[in-house]
Amino acid sequence: MGTGRTLNKAPKTRPKKSPLERRRREKVQRARLVAAGMDSECVRKMTTKDLRENLMRIARISA
């Protein structure tokens, strides 16, 4: 009996996403949108999904 992936699927194999890292990423993304020229109040009210969608179209926002 080997010790393949089946027996080695603990989080130590692939780390869990931490809430701290998620908040840090969102903060950085919000700062990028504000730097691109969006209104900071508008960015503050955005959901995470809206943040990501706007970052994909950052060239359109800054123009």
Biopython code that builds the backbone (N, CA, C, O; Angstrom):
import numpy as np
from Bio.PDB.StructureBuilder import StructureBuilder

atoms = [
    (1, "MET", "N", (0.845, -1.180, 0.000)),
    (1, "MET", "CA", (0.000, 0.000, 0.000)),
    (1, "MET", "C", (0.886, 1.238, 0.000)),
    (1, "MET", "O", (1.675, 1.447, 0.921)),
    (2, "GLY", "N", (0.750, 2.054, -1.039)),
    (2, "GLY", "CA", (1.580, 3.246, -1.146)),
    (2, "GLY", "C", (0.996, 4.436, -0.405)),
    (2, "GLY", "O", (-0.119, 4.383, 0.113)),
    (3, "THR", "N", (1.758, 5.488, -0.366)),
    (3, "THR", "CA", (1.275, 6.718, 0.257)),
    (3, "THR", "C", (1.188, 7.785, -0.825)),
    (3, "THR", "O", (2.021, 8.689, -0.893)),
    (4, "GLY", "N", (0.185, 7.669, -1.654)),
    (4, "GLY", "CA", (-0.009, 8.611, -2.740)),
    (4, "GLY", "C", (-0.807, 9.825, -2.294)),
    (4, "GLY", "O", (-0.895, 10.118, -1.101)),
    (5, "ARG", "N", (-1.377, 10.516, -3.242)),
    (5, "ARG", "CA", (-2.134, 11.725, -2.970)),
    (5, "ARG", "C", (-3.380, 11.452, -2.118)),
    (5, "ARG", "O", (-3.795, 12.298, -1.327)),
    (6, "THR", "N", (-3.958, 10.284, -2.284)),
    (6, "THR", "CA", (-5.174, 9.950, -1.555)),
    (6, "THR", "C", (-4.991, 10.084, -0.050)),
    (6, "THR", "O", (-5.883, 10.560, 0.652)),
    (7, "LEU", "N", (-3.844, 9.666, 0.436)),
    (7, "LEU", "CA", (-3.602, 9.704, 1.876)),
    (7, "LEU", "C", (-2.879, 10.975, 2.318)),
    (7, "LEU", "O", (-2.554, 11.124, 3.496)),
    (8, "ASN", "N", (-2.627, 11.878, 1.392)),
    (8, "ASN", "CA", (-1.820, 13.055, 1.728)),
    (8, "ASN", "C", (-2.529, 14.346, 1.287)),
    (8, "ASN", "O", (-1.902, 15.226, 0.697)),
    (9, "LYS", "N", (-3.818, 14.459, 1.570)),
    (9, "LYS", "CA", (-4.588, 15.616, 1.125)),
    (9, "LYS", "C", (-4.829, 16.628, 2.244)),
    (9, "LYS", "O", (-5.771, 17.416, 2.166)),
    (10, "ALA", "N", (-4.027, 16.617, 3.240)),
    (10, "ALA", "CA", (-4.196, 17.558, 4.351)),
    (10, "ALA", "C", (-3.850, 18.980, 3.896)),
    (10, "ALA", "O", (-3.171, 19.156, 2.884)),
    (11, "PRO", "N", (-4.305, 19.981, 4.625)),
    (11, "PRO", "CA", (-3.988, 21.363, 4.256)),
    (11, "PRO", "C", (-2.495, 21.667, 4.178)),
    (11, "PRO", "O", (-2.096, 22.626, 3.517)),
    (12, "LYS", "N", (-1.671, 20.868, 4.841)),
    (12, "LYS", "CA", (-0.224, 21.106, 4.764)),
    (12, "LYS", "C", (0.300, 20.833, 3.357)),
    (12, "LYS", "O", (1.336, 21.365, 2.958)),
    (13, "THR", "N", (-0.436, 19.986, 2.594)),
    (13, "THR", "CA", (-0.056, 19.718, 1.219)),
    (13, "THR", "C", (-0.341, 20.934, 0.346)),
    (13, "THR", "O", (0.505, 21.363, -0.438)),
    (14, "ARG", "N", (-1.539, 21.478, 0.493)),
    (14, "ARG", "CA", (-1.921, 22.681, -0.226)),
    (14, "ARG", "C", (-2.527, 23.632, 0.797)),
    (14, "ARG", "O", (-3.620, 23.374, 1.301)),
    (15, "PRO", "N", (-1.843, 24.723, 1.114)),
    (15, "PRO", "CA", (-2.281, 25.590, 2.207)),
    (15, "PRO", "C", (-3.678, 26.170, 1.987)),
    (15, "PRO", "O", (-4.089, 26.435, 0.857)),
    (16, "LYS", "N", (-4.394, 26.359, 3.094)),
    (16, "LYS", "CA", (-5.712, 26.984, 3.044)),
    (16, "LYS", "C", (-5.561, 28.468, 2.736)),
    (16, "LYS", "O", (-4.525, 29.066, 3.026)),
    (17, "LYS", "N", (-6.597, 29.058, 2.148)),
    (17, "LYS", "CA", (-6.599, 30.504, 1.936)),
    (17, "LYS", "C", (-6.949, 31.153, 3.275)),
    (17, "LYS", "O", (-7.935, 30.780, 3.911)),
    (18, "SER", "N", (-6.148, 32.110, 3.696)),
    (18, "SER", "CA", (-6.403, 32.728, 4.992)),
    (18, "SER", "C", (-7.206, 34.014, 4.828)),
    (18, "SER", "O", (-7.042, 34.723, 3.835)),
    (19, "PRO", "N", (-8.069, 34.321, 5.789)),
    (19, "PRO", "CA", (-8.844, 35.570, 5.744)),
    (19, "PRO", "C", (-7.948, 36.805, 5.730)),
    (19, "PRO", "O", (-8.292, 37.818, 5.120)),
    (20, "LEU", "N", (-6.812, 36.723, 6.393)),
    (20, "LEU", "CA", (-5.881, 37.852, 6.428)),
    (20, "LEU", "C", (-5.345, 38.161, 5.029)),
    (20, "LEU", "O", (-5.294, 39.320, 4.617)),
    (21, "GLU", "N", (-4.950, 37.124, 4.310)),
    (21, "GLU", "CA", (-4.451, 37.310, 2.946)),
    (21, "GLU", "C", (-5.539, 37.849, 2.032)),
    (21, "GLU", "O", (-5.264, 38.673, 1.160)),
    (22, "ARG", "N", (-6.779, 37.389, 2.223)),
    (22, "ARG", "CA", (-7.890, 37.860, 1.404)),
    (22, "ARG", "C", (-8.114, 39.353, 1.620)),
    (22, "ARG", "O", (-8.293, 40.103, 0.660)),
    (23, "ARG", "N", (-8.103, 39.782, 2.878)),
    (23, "ARG", "CA", (-8.284, 41.210, 3.178)),
    (23, "ARG", "C", (-7.138, 42.036, 2.616)),
    (23, "ARG", "O", (-7.355, 43.143, 2.125)),
    (24, "ARG", "N", (-5.920, 41.510, 2.683)),
    (24, "ARG", "CA", (-4.770, 42.235, 2.150)),
    (24, "ARG", "C", (-4.894, 42.397, 0.634)),
    (24, "ARG", "O", (-4.635, 43.471, 0.092)),
    (25, "ARG", "N", (-5.294, 41.315, -0.043)),
    (25, "ARG", "CA", (-5.472, 41.373, -1.502)),
    (25, "ARG", "C", (-6.538, 42.385, -1.885)),
    (25, "ARG", "O", (-6.352, 43.156, -2.827)),
    (26, "GLU", "N", (-7.660, 42.391, -1.160)),
    (26, "GLU", "CA", (-8.734, 43.336, -1.465)),
    (26, "GLU", "C", (-8.280, 44.772, -1.252)),
    (26, "GLU", "O", (-8.631, 45.658, -2.031)),
    (27, "LYS", "N", (-7.503, 45.005, -0.205)),
    (27, "LYS", "CA", (-6.998, 46.356, 0.070)),
    (27, "LYS", "C", (-6.092, 46.843, -1.060)),
    (27, "LYS", "O", (-6.182, 47.995, -1.486)),
    (28, "VAL", "N", (-5.223, 45.959, -1.539)),
    (28, "VAL", "CA", (-4.318, 46.305, -2.631)),
    (28, "VAL", "C", (-5.105, 46.575, -3.910)),
    (28, "VAL", "O", (-4.798, 47.509, -4.651)),
    (29, "GLN", "N", (-6.128, 45.747, -4.164)),
    (29, "GLN", "CA", (-6.938, 45.926, -5.365)),
    (29, "GLN", "C", (-7.704, 47.241, -5.329)),
    (29, "GLN", "O", (-7.818, 47.926, -6.345)),
    (30, "ARG", "N", (-8.234, 47.595, -4.151)),
    (30, "ARG", "CA", (-8.950, 48.873, -4.015)),
    (30, "ARG", "C", (-7.999, 50.038, -4.278)),
    (30, "ARG", "O", (-8.363, 51.001, -4.954)),
    (31, "ALA", "N", (-6.788, 49.949, -3.746)),
    (31, "ALA", "CA", (-5.799, 51.016, -3.954)),
    (31, "ALA", "C", (-5.448, 51.150, -5.434)),
    (31, "ALA", "O", (-5.247, 52.262, -5.923)),
    (32, "ARG", "N", (-5.372, 50.029, -6.148)),
    (32, "ARG", "CA", (-5.066, 50.079, -7.589)),
    (32, "ARG", "C", (-6.166, 50.794, -8.366)),
    (32, "ARG", "O", (-5.879, 51.556, -9.289)),
    (33, "LEU", "N", (-7.422, 50.552, -7.998)),
    (33, "LEU", "CA", (-8.525, 51.215, -8.692)),
    (33, "LEU", "C", (-8.540, 52.718, -8.413)),
    (33, "LEU", "O", (-8.801, 53.516, -9.313)),
    (34, "VAL", "N", (-8.259, 53.101, -7.168)),
    (34, "VAL", "CA", (-8.209, 54.526, -6.824)),
    (34, "VAL", "C", (-7.059, 55.191, -7.565)),
    (34, "VAL", "O", (-7.201, 56.312, -8.054)),
    (35, "ALA", "N", (-5.921, 54.510, -7.653)),
    (35, "ALA", "CA", (-4.770, 55.059, -8.372)),
    (35, "ALA", "C", (-5.062, 55.193, -9.865)),
    (35, "ALA", "O", (-4.490, 56.048, -10.541)),
    (36, "ALA", "N", (-5.961, 54.341, -10.377)),
    (36, "ALA", "CA", (-6.311, 54.403, -11.800)),
    (36, "ALA", "C", (-7.275, 55.540, -12.105)),
    (36, "ALA", "O", (-7.539, 55.844, -13.268)),
    (37, "GLY", "N", (-7.806, 56.174, -11.041)),
    (37, "GLY", "CA", (-8.655, 57.336, -11.267)),
    (37, "GLY", "C", (-10.100, 57.180, -10.844)),
    (37, "GLY", "O", (-10.900, 58.088, -11.071)),
    (38, "MET", "N", (-10.461, 56.064, -10.239)),
    (38, "MET", "CA", (-11.841, 55.910, -9.771)),
    (38, "MET", "C", (-12.043, 56.664, -8.471)),
    (38, "MET", "O", (-11.093, 56.899, -7.725)),
    (39, "ASP", "N", (-13.275, 57.040, -8.206)),
    (39, "ASP", "CA", (-13.617, 57.741, -6.967)),
    (39, "ASP", "C", (-13.458, 56.787, -5.786)),
    (39, "ASP", "O", (-13.942, 55.656, -5.832)),
    (40, "SER", "N", (-12.784, 57.236, -4.731)),
    (40, "SER", "CA", (-12.496, 56.351, -3.596)),
    (40, "SER", "C", (-13.777, 55.927, -2.879)),
    (40, "SER", "O", (-13.853, 54.806, -2.375)),
    (41, "GLU", "N", (-14.778, 56.796, -2.822)),
    (41, "GLU", "CA", (-16.040, 56.441, -2.173)),
    (41, "GLU", "C", (-16.759, 55.354, -2.970)),
    (41, "GLU", "O", (-17.353, 54.445, -2.390)),
    (42, "CYS", "N", (-16.705, 55.447, -4.271)),
    (42, "CYS", "CA", (-17.314, 54.439, -5.147)),
    (42, "CYS", "C", (-16.598, 53.095, -4.983)),
    (42, "CYS", "O", (-17.240, 52.046, -4.927)),
    (43, "VAL", "N", (-15.288, 53.135, -4.907)),
    (43, "VAL", "CA", (-14.495, 51.903, -4.746)),
    (43, "VAL", "C", (-14.771, 51.273, -3.391)),
    (43, "VAL", "O", (-14.827, 50.048, -3.281)),
    (44, "ARG", "N", (-14.942, 52.086, -2.365)),
    (44, "ARG", "CA", (-15.176, 51.577, -1.017)),
    (44, "ARG", "C", (-16.477, 50.787, -0.925)),
    (44, "ARG", "O", (-16.569, 49.830, -0.156)),
    (45, "LYS", "N", (-17.487, 51.182, -1.707)),
    (45, "LYS", "CA", (-18.794, 50.529, -1.657)),
    (45, "LYS", "C", (-18.886, 49.286, -2.542)),
    (45, "LYS", "O", (-19.885, 48.569, -2.493)),
    (46, "MET", "N", (-17.864, 49.025, -3.344)),
    (46, "MET", "CA", (-17.894, 47.890, -4.273)),
    (46, "MET", "C", (-17.803, 46.560, -3.552)),
    (46, "MET", "O", (-17.198, 46.442, -2.486)),
    (47, "THR", "N", (-18.427, 45.555, -4.168)),
    (47, "THR", "CA", (-18.272, 44.193, -3.674)),
    (47, "THR", "C", (-16.954, 43.636, -4.224)),
    (47, "THR", "O", (-16.341, 44.238, -5.105)),
    (48, "THR", "N", (-16.533, 42.507, -3.711)),
    (48, "THR", "CA", (-15.298, 41.880, -4.162)),
    (48, "THR", "C", (-15.386, 41.505, -5.637)),
    (48, "THR", "O", (-14.418, 41.649, -6.384)),
    (49, "LYS", "N", (-16.558, 41.023, -6.049)),
    (49, "LYS", "CA", (-16.751, 40.637, -7.453)),
    (49, "LYS", "C", (-16.611, 41.862, -8.361)),
    (49, "LYS", "O", (-15.981, 41.786, -9.415)),
    (50, "ASP", "N", (-17.201, 42.989, -7.950)),
    (50, "ASP", "CA", (-17.099, 44.214, -8.739)),
    (50, "ASP", "C", (-15.652, 44.700, -8.826)),
    (50, "ASP", "O", (-15.212, 45.191, -9.866)),
    (51, "LEU", "N", (-14.922, 44.556, -7.722)),
    (51, "LEU", "CA", (-13.505, 44.950, -7.715)),
    (51, "LEU", "C", (-12.737, 44.202, -8.789)),
    (51, "LEU", "O", (-12.016, 44.803, -9.585)),
    (52, "ARG", "N", (-12.899, 42.876, -8.805)),
    (52, "ARG", "CA", (-12.167, 42.055, -9.766)),
    (52, "ARG", "C", (-12.565, 42.380, -11.201)),
    (52, "ARG", "O", (-11.711, 42.449, -12.085)),
    (53, "GLU", "N", (-13.864, 42.581, -11.433)),
    (53, "GLU", "CA", (-14.323, 42.901, -12.786)),
    (53, "GLU", "C", (-13.756, 44.235, -13.260)),
    (53, "GLU", "O", (-13.367, 44.367, -14.420)),
    (54, "ASN", "N", (-13.708, 45.217, -12.374)),
    (54, "ASN", "CA", (-13.166, 46.521, -12.749)),
    (54, "ASN", "C", (-11.662, 46.474, -12.957)),
    (54, "ASN", "O", (-11.137, 47.200, -13.801)),
    (55, "LEU", "N", (-10.958, 45.638, -12.209)),
    (55, "LEU", "CA", (-9.516, 45.508, -12.394)),
    (55, "LEU", "C", (-9.185, 44.886, -13.745)),
    (55, "LEU", "O", (-8.141, 45.177, -14.329)),
    (56, "MET", "N", (-10.077, 44.030, -14.238)),
    (56, "MET", "CA", (-9.853, 43.435, -15.560)),
    (56, "MET", "C", (-9.969, 44.495, -16.653)),
    (56, "MET", "O", (-9.367, 44.371, -17.720)),
    (57, "ARG", "N", (-10.745, 45.532, -16.375)),
    (57, "ARG", "CA", (-10.975, 46.596, -17.352)),
    (57, "ARG", "C", (-10.348, 47.907, -16.910)),
    (57, "ARG", "O", (-10.906, 48.977, -17.154)),
    (58, "ILE", "N", (-9.202, 47.833, -16.268)),
    (58, "ILE", "CA", (-8.558, 49.020, -15.696)),
    (58, "ILE", "C", (-8.127, 50.018, -16.764)),
    (58, "ILE", "O", (-8.100, 51.221, -16.503)),
    (59, "ALA", "N", (-7.789, 49.544, -17.961)),
    (59, "ALA", "CA", (-7.393, 50.449, -19.043)),
    (59, "ALA", "C", (-8.579, 51.310, -19.460)),
    (59, "ALA", "O", (-8.409, 52.482, -19.795)),
    (60, "ARG", "N", (-9.776, 50.738, -19.442)),
    (60, "ARG", "CA", (-10.973, 51.481, -19.825)),
    (60, "ARG", "C", (-11.320, 52.530, -18.766)),
    (60, "ARG", "O", (-11.832, 53.598, -19.100)),
    (61, "ILE", "N", (-11.045, 52.235, -17.499)),
    (61, "ILE", "CA", (-11.355, 53.155, -16.403)),
    (61, "ILE", "C", (-10.409, 54.356, -16.435)),
    (61, "ILE", "O", (-10.842, 55.499, -16.293)),
    (62, "SER", "N", (-9.132, 54.092, -16.620)),
    (62, "SER", "CA", (-8.128, 55.158, -16.550)),
    (62, "SER", "C", (-8.162, 56.065, -17.777)),
    (62, "SER", "O", (-7.632, 57.175, -17.732)),
    (63, "ALA", "N", (-8.771, 55.618, -18.863)),
    (63, "ALA", "CA", (-8.831, 56.427, -20.085)),
    (63, "ALA", "C", (-9.885, 57.530, -19.994)),
    (63, "ALA", "O", (-10.059, 58.297, -20.942)),
]
sb = StructureBuilder()
sb.init_structure("model")
sb.init_model(0)
sb.init_chain("A")
sb.init_seg("    ")
for serial, (resi, resn, name, xyz) in enumerate(atoms, 1):
    if name == "N":
        sb.init_residue(resn, " ", resi, " ")
    sb.init_atom(name, np.array(xyz, "f"), 0.0, 1.0, " ", f" {name:<3s}", serial, name[0])
structure = sb.get_structure()
